[in-house]
């Protein structure tokens, strides 16, 4: 199997815990960050801009994506320009549709024409990828985020779809595909295998990075020791 040093896929940290982000900044394998309003709410963030600017103070020049949160395209556009103004390494996350299932493709095209770096998010179909990719073309550096983990949650294998998405986007040199919402560390290797450019990984999965390449006999023994130790600590008797 490949080592982490041999992987071509870029690993971005995904979360909204400032202390966790600061810890990830020390990890040489983490070269970018993403977040979203749901993660921010779960972390108790009440001031969106204050938190975002705190993140920017600590991550250096690493790319980071912050999401608009309006459901109206005019307001999304206003928010996008404001967010883009926070830094040269900022990408503005635009959902592929609003909550009424109206496509954001026209907004994506307008923002791309103005040079706003974009991360079009919450895609789950190849039709969405094709439409968004054509709207972006090579107008601006951009990410397209497919929620591969959510595809897997429906019982579908995401690998063929993700591979096809790479091919759809291939003509455009400024577009990068993100494997979003991974469910296990192995997904990093899946993403690398099909030529995906980026994978966003949560803190819980990133904690498992030291296990990559671990000897399985040793890991088996560690597991046996864990069961024995926990039984002893619990004081179980028969």
N, CA and C of each residue as an Amber inpcrd file, in Angstrom:
protein
   714
   0.8400000  -1.1900000   0.0000000   0.0000000   0.0000000   0.0000000
   0.8750000   1.2380000   0.0000000   0.3230000   2.3530000  -0.4520000
   1.0550000   3.6170000  -0.4660000   1.2150000   4.1600000   0.9510000
   2.3000000   4.8940000   1.1510000   2.4490000   5.6570000   2.3780000
   1.8230000   7.0280000   2.1640000   1.6430000   7.7840000   3.2320000
   1.0790000   9.1230000   3.1060000   1.9420000  10.0100000   2.2220000
   3.2480000   9.8150000   2.2890000   4.1650000  10.6260000   1.4800000
   4.0030000  10.3580000  -0.0100000   3.4700000   9.2050000  -0.3700000
   3.3240000   8.8380000  -1.7760000   1.9910000   9.2770000  -2.3730000
   1.0830000   9.7500000  -1.5490000  -0.2320000  10.1390000  -2.0410000
  -0.1650000  11.4540000  -2.8070000  -0.9330000  11.5240000  -3.8830000
  -1.0350000  12.7620000  -4.6500000  -2.2320000  13.6050000  -4.2110000
  -3.2610000  12.9600000  -3.6690000  -4.4400000  13.6900000  -3.2270000
  -4.0660000  14.6190000  -2.0740000  -4.6190000  15.8160000  -2.0940000
  -4.3620000  16.7900000  -1.0340000  -5.3880000  16.6100000   0.0810000
  -4.9290000  16.6860000   1.3110000  -5.7980000  16.4950000   2.4680000
  -6.1170000  17.8430000   3.0990000  -7.4040000  18.1500000   3.1760000
  -7.8810000  19.3660000   3.8370000  -8.5840000  18.9740000   5.1330000
  -8.3400000  19.7300000   6.2000000  -9.0650000  19.5320000   7.4380000
 -10.4600000  20.1230000   7.3320000 -11.4510000  19.4030000   7.8680000
 -12.8410000  19.8440000   7.7920000 -13.3980000  19.9630000   9.2040000
 -13.7280000  21.1770000   9.6190000 -14.2580000  21.3480000  10.9640000
 -14.4480000  22.8100000  11.3050000 -14.9010000  23.0480000  12.5390000
 -15.1410000  24.4180000  12.9830000 -14.7290000  24.6030000  14.4380000
 -13.8170000  23.7690000  14.8790000 -13.2650000  23.8890000  16.2250000
 -11.9150000  24.5740000  16.1200000 -11.8050000  25.7960000  16.6440000
 -10.5880000  26.5850000  16.4440000  -9.3660000  25.8800000  17.0250000
  -9.4920000  25.3200000  18.2150000  -8.3490000  24.6170000  18.8100000
  -7.9430000  23.4310000  17.9370000  -8.9500000  22.7350000  17.3990000
  -8.6460000  21.6100000  16.5240000  -7.9570000  22.0520000  15.2480000
  -8.3900000  23.1830000  14.7010000  -7.7660000  23.7190000  13.4910000
  -6.3260000  24.1080000  13.7680000  -6.0910000  24.7370000  14.9240000
  -4.7240000  25.1350000  15.2810000  -3.8270000  23.9130000  15.4190000
  -4.3850000  22.8200000  15.9610000  -3.6100000  21.5930000  16.0890000
  -3.2880000  21.0120000  14.7190000  -4.2720000  21.0590000  13.8020000
  -4.0520000  20.5290000  12.4640000  -3.0250000  21.3490000  11.6850000
  -2.9030000  22.6190000  12.0320000  -1.9080000  23.4640000  11.3520000
  -0.4850000  22.9390000  11.5510000  -0.2830000  22.1600000  12.6050000
   1.0410000  21.6040000  12.8860000   1.3120000  20.3460000  12.0550000
   0.2560000  19.8170000  11.4330000   0.3850000  18.5730000  10.6720000
   0.7800000  18.8950000   9.2310000   1.9390000  18.4350000   8.7860000
   2.4020000  18.7730000   7.4290000   1.5420000  18.1900000   6.3200000
   0.7180000  17.1960000   6.6400000  -0.1380000  16.5880000   5.6170000
  -1.4130000  17.3960000   5.3770000  -1.7420000  18.3240000   6.2620000
  -2.9540000  19.1240000   6.1220000  -2.5890000  20.4290000   5.4270000
  -3.0280000  20.5890000   4.1840000  -2.5870000  21.7570000   3.4160000
  -3.7380000  22.7080000   3.0810000  -4.9040000  22.4860000   3.6830000
  -6.0290000  23.3850000   3.4640000  -7.1360000  23.0690000   4.4530000
  -8.1740000  23.9130000   4.4470000  -9.2630000  23.7480000   5.4020000
 -10.6000000  24.0750000   4.7480000 -11.6530000  23.4250000   5.2500000
 -13.0200000  23.7670000   4.8750000 -13.8730000  23.7610000   6.1330000
 -14.9780000  24.4740000   6.0600000 -15.9600000  24.4470000   7.1390000
 -17.3210000  24.7350000   6.5310000 -18.3570000  24.7380000   7.3510000
 -19.6940000  25.0670000   6.8590000 -20.5560000  25.5130000   8.0290000
 -21.7150000  26.1030000   7.7650000 -22.5560000  26.6100000   8.8610000
 -23.0070000  25.5290000   9.8440000 -23.2230000  24.3150000   9.3790000
 -23.6390000  23.2350000  10.2770000 -22.5460000  22.9030000  11.2750000
 -21.3070000  22.7910000  10.7810000 -20.1820000  22.5160000  11.6770000
 -19.9720000  23.6630000  12.6590000 -20.1270000  24.8990000  12.1760000
 -19.9650000  26.0560000  13.0460000 -21.0130000  26.0480000  14.1590000
 -22.2600000  25.7460000  13.8010000 -23.3290000  25.7120000  14.8040000
 -23.0570000  24.6360000  15.8360000 -22.6040000  23.4570000  15.4050000
 -22.3060000  22.3750000  16.3380000 -21.1810000  22.7470000  17.2930000
 -20.2680000  23.6140000  16.8250000 -19.1570000  24.0480000  17.6640000
 -19.5090000  25.2520000  18.5310000 -20.7420000  25.7190000  18.4130000
 -21.1740000  26.8420000  19.2360000 -20.7240000  28.2000000  18.7350000
 -20.3750000  28.2900000  17.4570000 -19.9420000  29.5680000  16.8860000
 -21.1650000  30.4780000  16.7290000 -21.0920000  31.6770000  17.2920000
 -22.2060000  32.6270000  17.1800000 -21.8770000  33.8000000  16.2650000
 -20.5960000  34.1340000  16.1350000 -20.1690000  35.2500000  15.2860000
 -19.4120000  34.6730000  14.0930000 -20.0920000  34.5830000  12.9660000
 -19.5480000  33.9170000  11.7740000 -18.2560000  34.5810000  11.3000000
 -18.2900000  35.8970000  11.1430000 -17.1250000  36.5980000  10.6130000
 -15.9650000  36.5780000  11.5990000 -16.2500000  36.7580000  12.8780000
 -15.1760000  36.7540000  13.8780000 -14.4380000  35.4330000  13.8650000
 -15.1920000  34.3260000  13.8410000 -14.5640000  33.0090000  13.8060000
 -13.7360000  32.8330000  12.5350000 -14.2950000  33.2300000  11.3990000
 -13.6020000  33.0600000  10.1240000 -12.2860000  33.8330000  10.1160000
 -12.3210000  35.0300000  10.6350000 -11.0930000  35.8360000  10.6650000
 -10.0700000  35.2560000  11.6470000 -10.5410000  34.6460000  12.7240000
  -9.6180000  33.9850000  13.6430000  -8.9100000  32.8260000  12.9530000
  -9.6640000  32.0700000  12.1680000  -9.0680000  30.9680000  11.4090000
  -7.9990000  31.5040000  10.4710000  -8.3150000  32.5830000   9.7650000
  -7.3810000  33.1490000   8.7950000  -6.1110000  33.6640000   9.4450000
  -6.1980000  34.0820000  10.6800000  -5.0150000  34.5810000  11.3870000
  -3.9860000  33.4870000  11.6280000  -4.4420000  32.2300000  11.6320000
  -3.5590000  31.1450000  12.0820000  -3.1520000  30.1550000  11.0040000
  -3.8200000  30.1450000   9.8670000  -3.5590000  29.0660000   8.8900000
  -2.5730000  29.4690000   7.8010000  -2.0470000  30.6930000   7.8720000
  -1.0900000  31.1270000   6.8590000  -1.7330000  31.2540000   5.4950000
  -1.0350000  30.7650000   4.4700000  -1.5280000  30.8800000   3.1010000
  -2.3250000  29.6670000   2.6300000  -2.6110000  28.7490000   3.5340000
  -3.3750000  27.5610000   3.1410000  -4.7600000  27.9750000   2.6280000
  -5.2770000  27.3160000   1.5920000  -6.6370000  27.6240000   1.1170000
  -7.6710000  27.2450000   2.1670000  -8.7200000  28.0530000   2.2700000
  -9.7930000  27.7790000   3.2180000 -11.1160000  28.1760000   2.5700000
 -12.1550000  27.3790000   2.8200000 -13.4690000  27.6340000   2.2300000
 -14.4750000  28.0110000   3.3170000 -15.1430000  29.1580000   3.1230000
 -16.2310000  29.5980000   3.9870000 -17.5030000  29.6980000   3.1400000
 -18.6370000  29.3140000   3.7250000 -19.8640000  29.1760000   2.9450000
 -20.8320000  30.3370000   3.1560000 -21.4950000  30.7480000   2.0840000
 -22.6210000  31.6750000   2.2050000 -23.7650000  30.9410000   2.8980000
 -24.7140000  31.6940000   3.4720000 -25.7870000  31.0140000   4.1980000
 -27.1740000  31.5820000   3.9080000 -27.2710000  32.4750000   2.9270000
 -28.5850000  32.9450000   2.4990000 -29.2250000  31.9090000   1.5930000
 -30.5560000  32.0020000   1.4420000 -31.2690000  31.1340000   0.5100000
 -31.6850000  31.8920000  -0.7490000 -31.3720000  33.1940000  -0.7790000
 -31.7120000  34.0270000  -1.9340000 -30.4320000  34.3580000  -2.6930000
 -30.4600000  34.2150000  -4.0000000 -29.2380000  34.3420000  -4.7910000
 -28.6390000  35.7450000  -4.7410000 -29.4560000  36.7730000  -4.6870000
 -28.9110000  38.1300000  -4.5900000 -28.1230000  38.3070000  -3.3010000
 -28.6740000  37.7910000  -2.2100000 -27.9860000  37.9050000  -0.9230000
 -26.7730000  36.9750000  -0.8780000 -26.8790000  35.8110000  -1.4840000
 -25.7050000  34.9370000  -1.5980000 -24.5550000  35.6740000  -2.2830000
 -24.8920000  36.3960000  -3.3390000 -23.8690000  37.1210000  -4.0950000
 -23.2100000  38.1910000  -3.2390000 -24.0250000  38.9370000  -2.4860000
 -23.4640000  39.9650000  -1.6070000 -22.5300000  39.3320000  -0.5740000
 -22.9960000  38.2450000   0.0410000 -22.1710000  37.5540000   1.0300000
 -20.8870000  37.0170000   0.4060000 -20.9870000  36.5180000  -0.8160000
 -19.8190000  35.9520000  -1.4900000 -18.7230000  36.9850000  -1.6820000
 -19.0890000  38.1900000  -2.1100000 -18.0860000  39.2290000  -2.2970000
 -17.4550000  39.6310000  -0.9670000 -18.2770000  39.6800000   0.0800000
 -17.7290000  40.0380000   1.3920000 -16.7510000  38.9810000   1.8770000
 -17.1430000  37.7060000   1.7890000 -16.2790000  36.6190000   2.2330000
 -14.9890000  36.5810000   1.4210000 -15.1020000  36.7700000   0.1170000
 -13.9170000  36.7480000  -0.7530000 -12.9250000  37.8280000  -0.3640000
 -13.4220000  38.9160000   0.1990000 -12.5540000  40.0230000   0.5940000
 -11.7410000  39.7620000   1.8440000 -11.9910000  38.6540000   2.5130000
 -11.2690000  38.3730000   3.7500000  -9.8400000  37.9060000   3.5140000
  -9.5140000  37.4350000   2.3120000  -8.1460000  36.9900000   2.0690000
  -7.9730000  36.3600000   0.7080000  -6.7300000  36.3840000   0.2130000
  -6.4350000  35.8320000  -1.1060000  -6.5250000  34.3100000  -1.1290000
  -6.4590000  33.6910000   0.0470000  -6.5390000  32.2310000   0.1190000
  -7.9530000  31.7360000   0.3980000  -8.9350000  32.6440000   0.3710000
 -10.3160000  32.2930000   0.6900000 -11.0630000  31.8270000  -0.5590000
 -11.7630000  30.7080000  -0.4120000 -12.6950000  30.2140000  -1.4260000
 -14.1060000  30.3390000  -0.8560000 -15.0230000  30.8040000  -1.6740000
 -16.4010000  30.9960000  -1.2320000 -17.2210000  29.7700000  -1.6090000
 -17.8360000  29.1460000  -0.6030000 -18.6610000  27.9700000  -0.8560000
 -20.0730000  28.4090000  -1.2540000 -20.4890000  27.9360000  -2.4090000
 -21.8350000  28.1970000  -2.9230000 -22.5450000  26.8570000  -3.0630000
 -23.7100000  26.6710000  -2.4220000 -24.4370000  25.4080000  -2.5880000
 -24.9360000  25.2540000  -4.0210000 -25.0060000  24.0400000  -4.5000000
 -25.3680000  23.7780000  -5.8980000 -26.7940000  24.2330000  -6.2040000
 -27.6600000  24.2410000  -5.1990000 -29.0130000  24.7830000  -5.3290000
 -29.3510000  25.5170000  -4.0320000 -30.4570000  26.2670000  -4.0530000
 -30.9970000  26.7670000  -2.7910000 -31.9920000  25.7390000  -2.2450000
 -32.6890000  26.0800000  -1.1580000 -33.5790000  25.0940000  -0.5410000
 -34.8260000  24.8280000  -1.3720000 -35.0750000  25.6560000  -2.3840000
 -36.2120000  25.4250000  -3.2880000 -35.7980000  24.6130000  -4.5140000
 -34.5990000  24.0830000  -4.4790000 -34.0440000  23.2560000  -5.5490000
 -33.8290000  24.0520000  -6.8370000 -33.6100000  25.3540000  -6.6940000
 -33.2850000  26.2110000  -7.8370000 -31.7650000  26.2370000  -8.0100000
 -31.3140000  25.9890000  -9.2060000 -29.8780000  25.8920000  -9.4710000
 -29.1700000  27.2150000  -9.2160000 -27.9810000  27.1240000  -8.6520000
 -27.1600000  28.3150000  -8.4140000 -26.1910000  28.5770000  -9.5570000
 -26.3540000  27.8830000 -10.6860000 -25.3540000  27.9320000 -11.7520000
 -25.1580000  29.3430000 -12.3030000 -26.2110000  30.1350000 -12.3970000
 -26.0570000  31.5000000 -12.9120000 -25.2440000  32.3560000 -11.9500000
 -25.4720000  32.1810000 -10.6640000 -24.6730000  32.8920000  -9.6630000
 -23.2120000  32.4450000  -9.7320000 -23.0030000  31.1510000  -9.8550000
 -21.6400000  30.6180000  -9.9710000 -20.9230000  31.2480000 -11.1600000
 -21.6170000  31.3520000 -12.2750000 -21.0130000  31.9280000 -13.4750000
 -20.6710000  33.4080000 -13.2620000 -21.5810000  34.1560000 -12.6390000
 -21.3260000  35.5840000 -12.3980000 -20.1290000  35.7810000 -11.4680000
 -20.0830000  35.0120000 -10.4070000 -18.9760000  35.1510000  -9.4620000
 -17.6530000  34.7450000 -10.1050000 -17.6800000  33.6810000 -10.8960000
 -16.4620000  33.2390000 -11.5830000 -15.9780000  34.3040000 -12.5530000
 -16.9120000  34.9630000 -13.2440000 -16.5450000  36.0360000 -14.1670000
 -15.8400000  37.1830000 -13.4470000 -16.1810000  37.3700000 -12.1680000
 -15.5670000  38.4390000 -11.3640000 -14.2970000  37.9810000 -10.6610000
 -13.8990000  36.7440000 -10.8990000 -12.6480000  36.2550000 -10.3240000
 -12.7390000  35.7720000  -8.8950000 -13.9610000  35.5600000  -8.3840000
 -14.1220000  35.0370000  -7.0320000 -13.7510000  33.5520000  -7.0090000
 -12.8510000  33.1750000  -6.1290000 -12.4730000  31.7740000  -6.0010000
 -13.6310000  31.0240000  -5.3310000 -14.0410000  29.9210000  -5.9460000
 -15.2740000  29.2680000  -5.5320000 -15.0700000  27.8190000  -5.1220000
 -15.9470000  27.3870000  -4.2340000 -16.0840000  25.9860000  -3.8740000
 -17.5700000  25.6740000  -3.9740000 -17.9850000  25.0960000  -5.0800000
 -19.4020000  24.7660000  -5.2730000 -19.6530000  23.4370000  -4.5680000
 -20.6260000  23.4390000  -3.6500000 -20.7190000  22.3480000  -2.6920000
 -22.0650000  21.6490000  -2.7150000 -22.0930000  20.4880000  -2.0510000
 -23.2950000  19.6650000  -1.8680000 -23.7540000  18.9680000  -3.1440000
 -22.8330000  18.6940000  -4.0730000 -23.1670000  17.9450000  -5.2800000
 -23.2160000  16.4530000  -4.9750000 -24.1490000  15.7530000  -5.6470000
 -24.2400000  14.3030000  -5.5010000 -24.4750000  13.5690000  -6.8160000
 -24.6130000  14.2900000  -7.9320000 -24.8630000  13.6290000  -9.2110000
 -23.8980000  14.1270000 -10.2780000 -23.7000000  13.2950000 -11.2960000
 -22.8290000  13.6820000 -12.3950000 -23.4500000  14.7930000 -13.2330000
 -24.7730000  14.8270000 -13.3020000 -25.4290000  15.9160000 -14.0170000
 -25.0840000  17.2540000 -13.3740000 -25.1030000  17.3050000 -12.0450000
 -24.7140000  18.5230000 -11.3450000 -23.2620000  18.8830000 -11.6450000
 -22.3870000  17.8940000 -11.6280000 -20.9700000  18.1430000 -11.9060000
 -20.7910000  18.7380000 -13.2930000 -21.4620000  18.1750000 -14.2840000
 -21.3290000  18.6500000 -15.6590000 -21.7820000  20.0990000 -15.7980000
 -22.9290000  20.4200000 -15.2060000 -23.4650000  21.7790000 -15.3110000
 -22.5550000  22.7800000 -14.6160000 -22.1140000  22.4490000 -13.4160000
 -21.2640000  23.3700000 -12.6540000 -19.9050000  23.5340000 -13.3170000
 -19.3310000  22.4470000 -13.7870000 -18.0210000  22.5200000 -14.4300000
 -18.0550000  23.4180000 -15.6640000 -19.1110000  23.2990000 -16.4570000
 -19.2470000  24.1410000 -17.6510000 -19.4330000  25.6050000 -17.2710000
 -20.1170000  25.8630000 -16.1710000 -20.3150000  27.2440000 -15.7320000
 -19.0200000  27.8710000 -15.2580000 -18.1950000  27.0720000 -14.5860000
 -16.9330000  27.5920000 -14.0610000 -15.8820000  27.7610000 -15.1610000
 -15.8250000  26.7760000 -16.0730000 -14.7640000  26.7170000 -17.0820000
 -13.4210000  27.0080000 -16.4060000 -12.5960000  27.8420000 -17.0390000
 -11.3060000  28.2140000 -16.4400000 -11.3140000  29.6760000 -16.0190000
 -12.4830000  30.1510000 -15.5770000 -12.6140000  31.5560000 -15.2290000
 -11.8810000  31.9190000 -13.9490000 -11.8090000  30.9720000 -13.0020000
 -11.2450000  31.2810000 -11.6940000 -10.8460000  29.9800000 -11.0120000
  -9.8770000  30.0040000 -10.1060000  -9.5800000  28.7920000  -9.3340000
 -10.8210000  28.3280000  -8.5790000 -11.1120000  27.0410000  -8.6420000
 -12.3710000  26.5750000  -8.0660000 -12.2820000  25.1170000  -7.6360000
 -13.1290000  24.7950000  -6.6640000 -13.3370000  23.4240000  -6.2300000
 -14.7790000  23.0280000  -6.5270000 -14.9750000  21.7560000  -6.8320000
 -16.3100000  21.1740000  -6.9050000 -16.3540000  20.0590000  -5.8690000
 -17.2480000  20.2010000  -4.8880000 -17.3070000  19.2610000  -3.7700000
 -18.4480000  18.2720000  -3.9470000 -18.0880000  17.0040000  -4.1630000
 -19.0800000  15.9340000  -4.2200000 -19.0780000  15.2050000  -2.8760000
 -20.2550000  15.0560000  -2.2900000 -20.3630000  14.4370000  -0.9790000
 -20.3950000  12.9160000  -1.1330000 -19.2110000  12.3720000  -1.3720000
 -19.0870000  10.9360000  -1.6400000 -19.5850000  10.1050000  -0.4650000
 -19.3560000  10.5870000   0.7500000 -19.8120000   9.8520000   1.9220000
 -21.3230000   9.7320000   1.9680000 -22.0090000  10.7790000   1.5740000
 -23.4800000  10.7230000   1.5550000 -23.9820000   9.7950000   0.4510000
 -23.2420000   9.7500000  -0.6650000 -23.5890000   8.7850000  -1.7100000
 -23.4770000   7.3670000  -1.1540000 -22.3950000   7.1080000  -0.4320000
 -22.1940000   5.7840000   0.1660000 -23.2780000   5.4680000   1.1910000
 -23.7500000   6.4850000   1.8960000 -24.8010000   6.2760000   2.8960000
 -26.0940000   5.7490000   2.2750000 -26.2750000   5.9650000   0.9770000
 -27.4940000   5.4940000   0.3020000 -27.3300000   4.0770000  -0.2490000
 -26.1930000   3.4480000   0.0120000 -25.9490000   2.0960000  -0.4800000
 -25.2990000   2.0510000  -1.8420000 -24.9050000   3.2270000  -2.3560000
 -24.2510000   3.2950000  -3.6720000 -22.7380000   3.3930000  -3.5010000
 -22.0100000   2.7660000  -4.4030000 -20.5540000   2.8510000  -4.4140000
 -20.1440000   4.1740000  -5.0620000 -19.4610000   5.0820000  -4.3280000
 -19.1450000   6.3930000  -4.8910000 -17.9670000   6.4140000  -5.8660000
 -17.1260000   5.3770000  -5.8460000 -15.9030000   5.4050000  -6.6530000
 -16.1550000   5.6300000  -8.1430000 -17.0750000   4.8970000  -8.7910000
 -17.2890000   5.1320000 -10.2270000 -17.7580000   6.5540000 -10.5240000
 -18.6390000   7.0850000  -9.6870000 -19.1240000   8.4520000  -9.8970000
 -17.9930000   9.4520000  -9.7390000 -17.1680000   9.2760000  -8.7260000
 -16.0630000  10.2120000  -8.4890000 -15.0490000  10.1510000  -9.6280000
 -14.7870000   8.9470000 -10.1350000 -13.8640000   8.8070000 -11.2610000
 -14.4110000   9.5000000 -12.4980000 -15.7090000   9.3470000 -12.7450000
 -16.3260000  10.0110000 -13.8920000 -16.2920000  11.5290000 -13.7320000
 -16.4390000  12.0120000 -12.5090000 -16.3810000  13.4520000 -12.2580000
 -14.9960000  14.0080000 -12.5840000 -13.9570000  13.2610000 -12.2370000
 -12.5900000  13.6810000 -12.5860000 -12.4700000  13.8610000 -14.0950000
 -13.0510000  12.9500000 -14.8560000 -12.9780000  13.0110000 -16.3180000
 -13.7710000  14.1870000 -16.8650000 -14.9310000  14.4600000 -16.2880000
 -15.7400000  15.5990000 -16.7270000 -14.9810000  16.9080000 -16.5380000
 -14.2830000  17.0240000 -15.4120000 -13.5940000  18.2650000 -15.0720000
 -12.2210000  18.3960000 -15.7220000 -11.7100000  17.3110000 -16.2840000
 -10.3380000  17.2780000 -16.7960000  -9.9890000  18.3770000 -17.7980000
 -10.9130000  18.8050000 -18.6990000 -10.5350000  19.8510000 -19.6620000
 -10.2110000  21.2030000 -19.0340000 -10.6060000  21.3910000 -17.7870000
 -10.4490000  22.7020000 -17.1480000  -9.3490000  22.6370000 -16.0860000
  -8.3020000  23.3950000 -16.2950000  -7.1060000  23.2810000 -15.4570000
  -7.2240000  23.9890000 -14.1170000  -8.2120000  24.8740000 -13.9750000
  -8.3510000  25.5940000 -12.7060000  -9.3660000  24.9450000 -11.7730000
  -9.9660000  23.8260000 -12.2050000 -10.9570000  23.1410000 -11.3850000
 -10.3330000  21.9430000 -10.6580000 -10.7010000  21.7830000  -9.3940000
 -10.2500000  20.6360000  -8.6210000 -11.4570000  19.9660000  -7.9640000
 -11.4570000  18.6430000  -7.9800000 -12.5350000  17.8750000  -7.3860000
 -12.2300000  17.5840000  -5.9230000 -13.2240000  17.8290000  -5.0580000
 -13.1050000  17.4900000  -3.6370000 -13.9670000  16.2660000  -3.3290000
 -13.3480000  15.2680000  -2.7100000 -14.0770000  14.1380000  -2.1350000
 -14.5120000  14.5960000  -0.7460000 -15.7690000  14.9500000  -0.5940000
 -16.2800000  15.4920000   0.6630000 -17.0060000  14.4230000   1.4680000
 -17.1120000  14.6450000   2.7550000 -17.8140000  13.7830000   3.7270000
 -17.3190000  12.3360000   3.7060000 -16.0070000  12.1060000   3.7710000
 -15.5290000  10.7220000   3.8430000 -16.0090000  10.0660000   5.1270000
 -16.1450000   8.7540000   5.0870000 -16.6330000   8.0130000   6.2460000
 -15.5470000   7.2220000   6.9530000 -14.3970000   7.0390000   6.3130000
 -13.3140000   6.2780000   6.9210000 -11.9890000   6.7150000   6.3140000
 -10.9040000   6.4170000   7.0190000  -9.5920000   6.8290000   6.5550000
  -9.2600000   6.2300000   5.1900000  -9.7570000   5.0250000   4.9220000
  -9.4930000   4.3720000   3.6430000  -9.9360000   5.2300000   2.4670000
 -10.9120000   6.0980000   2.6840000 -11.3850000   6.9640000   1.6020000
 -10.2820000   7.8760000   1.0690000  -9.2940000   8.1970000   1.8800000
  -8.1630000   8.9930000   1.3940000  -7.4610000   8.2480000   0.2670000
  -7.2910000   6.9500000   0.4410000  -6.6280000   6.1330000  -0.5730000
  -7.5400000   5.9030000  -1.7740000  -8.8520000   5.8000000  -1.5250000
  -9.8020000   5.7120000  -2.6360000  -9.7180000   6.9630000  -3.5100000
  -9.7190000   8.1320000  -2.8580000  -9.6640000   9.3910000  -3.5920000
  -8.3850000   9.4810000  -4.4110000  -7.2780000   9.0790000  -3.8200000
  -6.0050000   9.1120000  -4.5260000  -6.0170000   8.1750000  -5.7240000
  -6.6120000   7.0220000  -5.5580000  -6.6320000   6.0010000  -6.6160000
  -7.3240000   6.4890000  -7.8800000  -8.4080000   7.2660000  -7.7390000
  -9.1650000   7.6810000  -8.9270000  -8.7470000   9.0680000  -9.4260000
  -7.7080000   9.6380000  -8.8290000  -7.1950000  10.9050000  -9.3140000
  -7.9190000  12.1230000  -8.7850000  -8.6860000  11.9580000  -7.7100000
  -9.3490000  13.1020000  -7.0780000  -8.2840000  14.0510000  -6.5310000
  -8.5350000  15.3430000  -6.6510000  -7.5100000  16.3200000  -6.2870000
  -7.3960000  16.5580000  -4.7870000  -8.5520000  16.5730000  -4.0900000
  -8.6070000  16.9550000  -2.6800000  -9.5840000  16.0470000  -1.9510000
  -9.3060000  15.7630000  -0.6840000 -10.2860000  15.1260000   0.1770000
 -10.3580000  15.9250000   1.4730000 -11.5790000  16.2240000   1.9190000
 -11.7560000  16.9320000   3.1840000 -12.0180000  15.9030000   4.2700000
 -11.2830000  16.0090000   5.3650000 -11.3170000  14.9650000   6.3960000
 -11.5600000  15.5910000   7.7660000 -12.4740000  14.9900000   8.5300000
 -12.7830000  15.4890000   9.8670000 -11.6820000  15.1180000  10.8550000
 -11.7160000  15.7810000  12.0130000 -10.6970000  15.5460000  13.0380000
 -10.6890000  14.0880000  13.4900000 -11.8740000  13.4820000  13.6350000
 -11.9400000  12.1070000  14.1250000 -11.2160000  11.1440000  13.1960000
 -11.3750000  11.3500000  11.8910000 -10.6880000  10.4750000  10.9340000
  -9.1990000  10.8020000  10.8830000  -8.8710000  12.0830000  10.9550000
  -7.4600000  12.4800000  10.8930000  -6.6590000  11.9240000  12.0650000
  -7.3230000  11.6790000  13.1870000  -6.6280000  11.1070000  14.3380000
  -6.0970000   9.7100000  14.0290000  -6.6470000   9.0770000  12.9950000
  -6.2290000   7.7210000  12.6410000  -5.0390000   7.6960000  11.6840000
  -4.5660000   8.8700000  11.2480000  -3.4520000   8.9010000  10.2920000
  -2.2280000   8.1130000  10.7680000  -1.8830000   8.1520000  12.0700000
  -0.7110000   7.3720000  12.5030000  -0.8600000   5.8700000  12.3030000
  -2.0880000   5.3920000  12.0520000  -2.2990000   3.9610000  11.8390000
  -1.9470000   3.5070000  10.4240000  -1.7750000   4.4500000   9.5090000
  -1.5160000   4.0840000   8.1180000  -0.2520000   3.2300000   8.0230000
  -0.3980000   2.0380000   7.4460000   0.7250000   1.1280000   7.2730000
   1.0780000   0.3100000   8.4960000   0.3070000   0.4400000   9.5740000
   0.6130000  -0.2940000  10.8080000   0.5690000  -1.8020000  10.5570000
   1.5110000  -2.5230000  11.1470000   1.5480000  -3.9720000  11.0170000
   0.2650000  -4.5700000  11.5940000  -0.4160000  -5.4260000  10.8240000
  -1.7180000  -5.9400000  11.2510000  -1.6160000  -6.9330000  12.3980000
  -0.5100000  -7.6980000  12.4770000  -0.3100000  -8.5710000  13.6310000
  -0.1820000  -7.7510000  14.9110000   0.5680000  -6.6600000  14.8140000
   0.7160000  -5.7800000  15.9750000  -0.6220000  -5.1550000  16.3550000
  -1.3900000  -4.7750000  15.3300000  -2.6840000  -4.1460000  15.5830000
  -3.6490000  -5.1450000  16.2280000  -3.5630000  -6.4130000  15.8000000
  -4.3690000  -7.4710000  16.3960000  -4.0470000  -7.6120000  17.8810000
  -2.7530000  -7.6100000  18.1930000  -2.3330000  -7.7410000  19.5880000
  -2.7850000  -6.5370000  20.4080000  -2.6840000  -5.3580000  19.8270000
  -3.1560000  -4.1500000  20.5240000  -4.6390000  -4.2680000  20.8740000
  -5.3990000  -4.8440000  19.9480000  -6.8410000  -4.9940000  20.1620000
  -7.1320000  -5.9680000  21.2970000  -6.4120000  -7.0890000  21.3090000
  -6.5670000  -8.0700000  22.3860000  -6.2280000  -7.4350000  23.7300000
  -5.1270000  -6.6730000  23.7620000  -4.7160000  -6.0040000  25.0070000
  -5.7690000  -5.0020000  25.4730000  -6.3930000  -4.2980000  24.5160000
  -7.4300000  -3.3290000  24.8720000  -8.6030000  -4.0170000  25.5490000
  -9.0780000  -5.1500000  24.9580000 -10.2000000  -5.8720000  25.5410000
  -9.8440000  -6.3590000  26.9610000  -8.6370000  -6.9020000  27.1050000
  -8.2150000  -7.4390000  28.4090000  -8.1190000  -6.3270000  29.4430000
  -7.4940000  -5.2120000  29.0540000  -7.3230000  -4.0940000  29.9900000
  -8.6650000  -3.5360000  30.4460000  -9.5900000  -3.3560000  29.5020000
 -10.8930000  -2.7990000  29.8530000 -11.6850000  -3.7530000  30.7500000
 -11.5570000  -5.0510000  30.5180000 -12.2350000  -6.0230000  31.3790000
 -11.6840000  -5.9800000  32.7980000 -10.3510000  -5.8410000  32.8970000
  -9.7350000  -5.7540000  34.2200000 -10.1570000  -4.4860000  34.9480000
 -10.1500000  -3.3630000  34.2320000 -10.5380000  -2.0780000  34.8450000
 -11.9910000  -2.0990000  35.3110000 -12.8320000  -2.8070000  34.5740000
 -14.2510000  -2.8850000  34.9330000 -14.5010000  -3.8260000  36.1100000
 -13.5060000  -4.6660000  36.4070000 -13.6400000  -5.5910000  37.5230000
 -14.6200000  -6.7170000  37.2780000 -14.7720000  -7.1240000  36.0260000
 -15.7280000  -8.1690000  35.6870000 -15.3220000  -9.5160000  36.3200000
 -16.3300000 -10.2610000  36.7960000 -16.1100000 -11.5780000  37.3490000
 -17.2040000 -12.5200000  36.8990000 -16.8700000 -13.7790000  36.7730000
 -17.8590000 -14.8120000  36.4370000 -17.7740000 -15.9320000  37.4750000
